[in-house]
């Protein structure tokens, strides 16, 4: 491969940054053009990042989702994928302003982590591992989106209750569509997370010889899973919706982030040992 | 070629005067015919709506035409000329253009940004054009006014926000519910403004409407009027479990619905959002209702607040629109000035001379070194051809033809004398 994939990564990082800047300015002064520019930046960054991942795959022969650098970038990639899908499907105003920051911060932290492509340790050379990681981050990306939409809901709900009906209020989507999307995203993320945990358990059994070892990562994944299970439960049985669910989906995503970064960086866990 | 506007509108005349001088229905045809037959009037468009009666003409001599038109209006409608003069405004030149652009862009409307006026202006112009009462100036001015109005609508948010209480309620409902056509509404009590809000909701496509009132006969009556369902007053709380929007205006001196009532309702409707609009004074809905999750309550003052914000917003947007109008007047003036013969003759001459110089140089270049005499002959040949070719158009442009503007416009277009191609 003559073209160095590192440049692709930097380019997509730059494009995401451009999208982030435009999406934040959009909060204060937005037109159809600014939103189009923002989506073009995000889409271009997404294409380059996809190319980067493909090149790494071809170079190394395994999906580039092993090291923390790769997983953080993959996490961002999943988020942007879901964002672009929602943007084209629903064309909600200002969605990017609430999700691009998360995607960009993930990419930025990925860029600061060691990037070298080490040969995959034999323990990770299992298709169950690929499935485990892929499902986990697709699910997490759905939760990230649900969190962004939850924030939008809370702002819009506050505006309506407080009768602040100008500026951002005019441009944010209506409450029903936000609540509905929040529900759909969590209904998408929850089974993905469930399957990720199951595939992780299967992989652990084959690779480590035990299903569950109460490792901090496992514990936090379980906590995250319980939070989202609770959200779906109260929605379906007690008819919770709107503000309370929006708050819970923000709490849930905080747990996701802690499971991903906090456990790796703060607590020495089996997962992080394998990655580094 | 002078644009002239004479008219009266809601700012200068009361409705009694406006209705007297309106050119409605079958009056429009004879009036337009007479207008363009007035001495010095070349083209004419009459715009007659309930808020304004305005006459746009291309006047040879604005001062005398102004008088002619005023006499014509007073004569046509048998209105005393002196009293008419008090209500009439007159704009000439740039101000006339500005006026037409502002009217089209709804900057001159009673409710700034209301969309009907553009359609009315289009109709008035279409009528005049189809009956051959318009020419170079009016066609250009009206088309430009329509395009300015479109620019204003696209580039500003002048028409975006509701400026009446009943519309504001619909606008808010759209921020709570995704698809209003799947929602149902309840009208609790009656009252002019509440009924208006209900009507707006029906126009917005609300799925169904039910009506509840203390007196059942009135309730049935209103239900028929709205094509809705009557609900007994004792049962409205149960009914509230099934509706999404409640417009309340009962005339009761105290709160009719309390927070605890709505708490029960919300439990029964599994927290599906509900929007209360309390139009009654004194209020009928306990303001504490707004504290409940998924419940949104707006009273008259809140709605008025929304309207005030929107009016403020429209004012800001109107300033942007005025800037667009001013910019476009500049463009229009350029075109108008270009219709003057002298600069056109000069421009034509310059274009021809440039070509002559260019081609002579090329020819001499090809011949290589040649004697002075040959060069002189070639130069004079080119010179004479150009002069002879330019003589007739120049003479025509300098002449005193009545349709000179058309000629100037034609010459400029044929020879492409305007760097920016004339848009149609």
HADDOCK unambig.tbl for C-alpha pairs under 7 A between the chains (distance, minus, plus):
assign (segid A and resid 161 and name CA) (segid B and resid 290 and name CA) 6.89 0.50 0.50
assign (segid A and resid 161 and name CA) (segid B and resid 296 and name CA) 6.41 0.50 0.50
assign (segid A and resid 163 and name CA) (segid B and resid 302 and name CA) 6.92 0.50 0.50
assign (segid A and resid 165 and name CA) (segid B and resid 306 and name CA) 6.36 0.50 0.50
assign (segid A and resid 166 and name CA) (segid B and resid 309 and name CA) 6.97 0.50 0.50
assign (segid A and resid 173 and name CA) (segid B and resid 175 and name CA) 6.98 0.50 0.50
assign (segid A and resid 174 and name CA) (segid B and resid 174 and name CA) 6.74 0.50 0.50
assign (segid A and resid 174 and name CA) (segid B and resid 175 and name CA) 4.18 0.50 0.50
assign (segid A and resid 174 and name CA) (segid B and resid 176 and name CA) 5.32 0.50 0.50
assign (segid A and resid 174 and name CA) (segid B and resid 177 and name CA) 6.28 0.50 0.50
assign (segid A and resid 174 and name CA) (segid B and resid 178 and name CA) 6.01 0.50 0.50
assign (segid A and resid 175 and name CA) (segid B and resid 175 and name CA) 6.27 0.50 0.50
assign (segid A and resid 175 and name CA) (segid B and resid 176 and name CA) 4.95 0.50 0.50
assign (segid A and resid 175 and name CA) (segid B and resid 177 and name CA) 6.47 0.50 0.50
assign (segid A and resid 176 and name CA) (segid B and resid 176 and name CA) 6.04 0.50 0.50
assign (segid A and resid 176 and name CA) (segid B and resid 177 and name CA) 5.17 0.50 0.50
assign (segid A and resid 176 and name CA) (segid B and resid 178 and name CA) 5.32 0.50 0.50
assign (segid A and resid 177 and name CA) (segid B and resid 178 and name CA) 5.60 0.50 0.50
assign (segid A and resid 239 and name CA) (segid B and resid 270 and name CA) 4.96 0.50 0.50
assign (segid A and resid 239 and name CA) (segid B and resid 271 and name CA) 6.13 0.50 0.50
assign (segid A and resid 240 and name CA) (segid B and resid 271 and name CA) 6.66 0.50 0.50
assign (segid A and resid 241 and name CA) (segid B and resid 271 and name CA) 6.81 0.50 0.50
assign (segid A and resid 242 and name CA) (segid B and resid 294 and name CA) 6.59 0.50 0.50
